[in-house]
């Protein structure tokens, strides 16, 4: 069985957990074997009753990847002639990003780099910052940290040469965008609903494109236009 790890990455309150559950449900509706790996950080905070300190980061990252490895092994052990998915509600990449952002510690990046070579192909989905902030007591620090973590993630993903695809949209539109990316990356057009012949490239909109370079170009232009408008007032 060919197994792909779909890694959901993103700052706090960007929809990772909701999307992970929706993607597993979508896979199961299509009779595609899929396993969900829950977010280790959330479980850790609930168990310890506090946010992790700097010295906790390495063990959290290891727990993340051990859970992913077990899920991959379990799917492969079934020996079915099918393509299976492990949907990971974050990986050690997120632990490394938080460790750098909150503790100025880059040590976990090497651990994350090693983990990225385990378990076969990985598809990294980076959550866009288009969803409204939702409070979660004991789990989230505040919306003021979203942009900083997002910027840090993008920088290190590019620096390490890890391909990623940005996902936007609310509710089912977000699920559709993520699922299209997964199917396209795996060349599994049979996982997608047939499009009417009349729906051609003219219907393409930005949220259908997960190319980070295209997205960066778009928002750079938008910010420049905003700056010009403000300076002309």
CORGIGI-V770417 format. One record per residue. N is the residue number from 1. RES is the residue in one small letter. PHI is phi in whole degrees, -180 to 180 (* if undefined). PSI is psi in degrees with one decimal (none if undefined). NEAR is the number of other ideal C-beta (glycine too) atoms within 10 Angstrom. Layout:
n = <N	N>
res = <RES	RES>
phi = <PHI	PHI>
psi = <PSI	PSI>
near = <NEAR	NEAR>
//
This chain:
n = <1	2	3	4	5	6	7	8	9	10	11	12	13	14	15	16	17	18	19	20	21	22	23	24	25	26	27	28	29	30	31	32	33	34	35	36	37	38	39	40	41	42	43	44	45	46	47	48	49	50	51	52	53	54	55	56	57	58	59	60	61	62	63	64	65	66	67	68	69	70	71	72	73	74	75	76	77	78	79	80	81	82	83	84	85	86	87	88	89	90	91	92	93	94	95	96	97	98	99	100	101	102	103	104	105	106	107	108	109	110	111	112	113	114	115	116	117	118	119	120	121	122	123	124	125	126	127	128	129	130	131	132	133	134	135	136	137	138	139	140	141	142	143	144	145	146	147	148	149	150	151	152	153	154	155	156	157	158	159	160	161	162	163	164	165	166	167	168	169	170	171	172	173	174	175	176	177	178	179	180	181	182	183	184	185	186	187	188	189	190	191	192	193	194	195	196	197	198	199	200	201	202	203	204	205	206	207	208	209	210	211	212	213	214	215	216	217	218	219	220	221	222	223	224	225	226	227	228	229	230	231	232	233>
res = <x	x	x	x	x	x	x	x	x	x	x	x	x	x	x	x	x	x	x	x	x	x	x	x	x	x	x	x	x	x	x	x	x	x	x	x	x	x	x	x	x	x	x	x	x	x	x	x	x	x	x	x	x	x	x	x	x	x	x	x	x	x	x	x	x	x	x	x	x	x	x	x	x	x	x	x	x	x	x	x	x	x	x	x	x	x	x	x	x	x	x	x	x	x	x	x	x	x	x	x	x	x	x	x	x	x	x	x	x	x	x	x	x	x	x	x	x	x	x	x	x	x	x	x	x	x	x	x	x	x	x	x	x	x	x	x	x	x	x	x	x	x	x	x	x	x	x	x	x	x	x	x	x	x	x	x	x	x	x	x	x	x	x	x	x	x	x	x	x	x	x	x	x	x	x	x	x	x	x	x	x	x	x	x	x	x	x	x	x	x	x	x	x	x	x	x	x	x	x	x	x	x	x	x	x	x	x	x	x	x	x	x	x	x	x	x	x	x	x	x	x	x	x	x	x	x	x	x	x	x	x	x	x>
phi = <*	-85	-122	-121	-93	-102	-97	-95	-121	156	-68	-62	59	-114	91	-62	-66	-61	-67	-61	-66	-67	-69	-64	-63	-63	-61	-65	-64	-96	60	-100	-60	-152	-128	-96	-105	-67	-69	-67	-60	-61	-63	-64	-63	-63	-73	-97	70	-160	-77	-70	-94	-58	-73	-89	-64	-62	-70	-65	-62	-64	-63	-52	-72	-62	-66	-65	-61	-65	-66	-62	-63	-64	-68	-65	-68	-72	58	-79	-87	-156	-100	-115	-123	-109	-94	-104	-76	80	-135	-66	-60	-68	-61	-64	-66	-64	-62	-72	-69	-92	-122	53	-116	-98	-61	-72	-61	-67	-64	-66	-60	-64	-67	-66	-91	-100	92	84	-64	-126	-113	-103	-109	-98	-73	-71	-98	-104	-97	-67	-66	-126	-68	-149	-55	83	-115	-124	-88	147	-65	-67	-96	-57	-62	-65	-67	-61	-62	-62	-60	-60	-61	-76	-61	-69	-61	-88	73	-93	-63	-148	-133	-85	-116	-123	111	-108	54	-66	-63	-69	-63	-60	-63	-66	-65	-60	-63	-61	-61	-66	-64	-99	55	-115	-62	-70	-85	-104	-68	-64	-95	-59	-60	-72	-92	-106	-64	-64	-88	-68	-127	-60	-70	-84	-107	-104	-75	-65	-68	-63	-63	-62	-63	-61	-75	-63	-66	-64	-66	-65	-65	-63	-63	-64	-65	-69	-73	-86	-78>
psi = <131.5	128.6	135.0	134.8	122.3	109.6	120.5	119.4	153.5	161.6	178.4	144.9	43.1	11.1	16.5	-49.4	-46.4	-41.5	-38.4	-43.9	-40.0	-36.4	-39.3	-41.9	-40.6	-44.2	-44.8	-35.7	-27.8	10.9	34.7	123.3	129.5	142.6	138.1	130.6	111.7	159.8	119.6	-38.8	-43.7	-45.4	-40.2	-46.3	-42.3	-38.5	-36.9	-14.3	23.9	164.2	149.5	149.9	177.2	-40.5	-8.1	-14.1	-43.1	-42.0	-34.3	-43.5	-42.5	-42.1	-41.2	-56.8	-32.6	-39.9	-39.7	-44.5	-41.7	-38.9	-42.1	-45.9	-39.9	-41.0	-42.1	-30.6	-18.6	-21.4	28.9	151.6	77.1	167.8	126.7	157.2	137.1	112.5	110.9	116.2	78.0	163.0	-170.4	-14.5	-41.8	-37.9	-41.9	-40.3	-45.5	-39.3	-39.9	-42.7	-44.6	-28.1	3.8	37.7	120.0	3.5	-34.0	-18.7	-37.6	-37.3	-42.3	-38.4	-44.9	-39.3	-29.4	-16.7	-4.2	139.1	11.5	-154.7	142.4	136.3	121.4	121.6	117.0	124.4	130.9	165.0	43.3	2.0	147.8	145.7	139.0	126.4	147.0	98.9	130.8	-8.5	-31.0	143.3	-33.8	156.2	-18.2	-14.4	-11.7	-52.6	-40.9	-43.2	-40.6	-45.9	-43.8	-43.0	-49.0	-42.2	-47.0	-33.2	-44.0	-42.7	-38.4	-1.2	27.1	114.9	143.9	161.9	127.6	135.0	127.9	174.0	156.4	144.4	-126.6	-27.9	-35.7	-41.7	-44.3	-44.1	-43.4	-43.1	-38.8	-41.7	-45.3	-49.4	-41.3	-44.0	-27.6	4.2	42.9	70.7	-22.9	-10.6	-6.9	147.9	144.1	138.6	138.7	146.1	-29.7	-15.5	96.0	-162.1	-20.8	-18.0	0.0	132.6	165.0	-34.7	-12.6	-9.3	121.0	18.5	115.3	-32.0	-41.0	-44.0	-42.7	-41.7	-43.0	-50.0	-26.5	-41.7	-41.1	-42.2	-38.4	-41.8	-39.8	-43.1	-41.9	-40.9	-41.1	-35.8	-22.2	-8.8	none>
near = <14	12	21	22	23	27	27	27	26	24	24	17	21	22	23	23	17	16	24	23	14	19	23	20	14	20	22	11	8	14	7	17	17	21	19	17	26	15	20	25	22	16	13	17	18	10	8	11	7	10	15	18	10	12	9	16	23	16	13	20	26	16	16	27	22	14	20	24	16	13	22	22	12	14	23	15	9	10	8	11	6	13	17	20	23	27	29	32	26	23	26	29	29	27	28	26	27	25	25	20	16	17	15	8	16	11	14	23	20	10	19	22	16	11	23	18	8	12	21	12	11	22	20	22	27	24	23	19	17	14	18	7	14	11	9	12	5	10	14	17	11	10	15	8	16	20	11	13	22	20	13	16	25	18	12	18	18	14	9	13	8	17	11	21	20	26	28	21	19	12	11	11	13	23	20	18	21	27	22	18	21	22	16	15	18	16	8	14	9	8	17	14	7	8	9	7	6	7	10	9	5	6	10	10	8	13	18	14	17	22	13	16	8	12	19	13	11	13	11	10	10	10	10	10	10	10	10	9	9	8	7	6	4>
//
